[in-house]
Each structure stands twice: as C-alpha cells, then as structure tokens.
Amino acid sequence: MNRQVLVEHLRRDEVAWLDTTTGRTTSTVVPAGTRHRGNVTRVAGHTFALYADAGVLYFQWDERRWPFSPDGAPLMYVHDLDKKTTTFSVDGKSVEYPAWWRDDPLFDPLVPERDQEEDDLGYYAALQENIDLQEAMLKAWGGNG
C-alpha cells in the first residue's frame, strides 16, 4: 500500500504529495493553511525529502528512506575542489553533482562555507546534527497519522 505525505518544496512556494514507497512526487494545490509534513527537493535527477510520519522524522532518497537522527544513517557531504563537484552519500548510495560555488569567482575554500544556505543537500547534512531543530520540525510537522 502506498503512503502519501504532503511536502513543501524547499526553494519554491509549491506543495506536492510524496509517495513514500516510490519517492515520486505529484504537485498539488491545497487550501491555505493546510499543514505540510516535510520538505522535498530535486538534485541531479533524484528526489530527496525530509518529513515526519507516525511521530518519526525520515530522510528519503528516491524510494529509500531512513530514520533521521544523529544516530541514523550518516549523511555525507563533501566537495572536490579540483573537480568543482559535491558528493552526497548515505548508506552506500551516492551522487556527484556540480558544486554550488563552481561559478563563484569569490569563493574561498578557507572561509566558512555556506553549504546549508546554498545547497539543499548541504542543508540536510547540517541538519542531521541539530537535535533542537529536528525536534521543532517534528513538532511543527506533526507526523502522526
């Protein structure tokens, strides 16, 4: 049986149904004030989502999902400065894509990075260690039902 969760796109003012079995999204329109239970983004042809379901936060990549916590499957996020790419991986699955800073002539690798502001997967990786924000998200998103 397919389970659907209402999610909001991270960088667009749109909502979609996420099928938690397949990882596919279907854009939808909902009445104002309807509460979504997570967020979703597309990177390099893949769907990534963070959402609450049955009182648990989950991270989903296409059809696979993991409980999201510091003790869960680690999200790895690294840059290759020579190739100007980023590699994101979790539990043996990885994707390489152009780094957000590759066309920024002012980028300095010695200055603290803005990964979580500029790259949705950098945001998810940083969030995995932020227990307070995870608890706030779980409270805001509900996830029961």
Summary of the structure (lengths in Angstrom):
residues: 145
radius of gyration: 15.6
end to end distance: 14.7
largest distance: 49.6
contacts: 391
relative contact order: 0.17
helix: 16%
strand: 39%
